[in-house]
């Protein structure tokens, strides 16, 4: 279903990609430690009842940990131009 919000998001993504950035899609689950690193206020964490691993046991409440993981992964492989959104 078409909505103005979806159209706006599509336009923003197109502009970011035209500027040389790459869109990344990451997991919604992260570790508890990662989740607590980037919180300005005390938020209740959402835990998975039966996680596959401890690294993917909490629903993320910020994109920053996932974006840093993508950056660190690429940086470790000597990729210097990491422009992501």
Secondary structure, 3 states (H helix, E strand, C coil): CCCHHHHHHHHHHHHHHHCCCECCCCCCEECHHHHHHCCCCCCCCCECCCCCCHHHCEECCCCHHHHHHHHHHHHHCCCCCCCEC
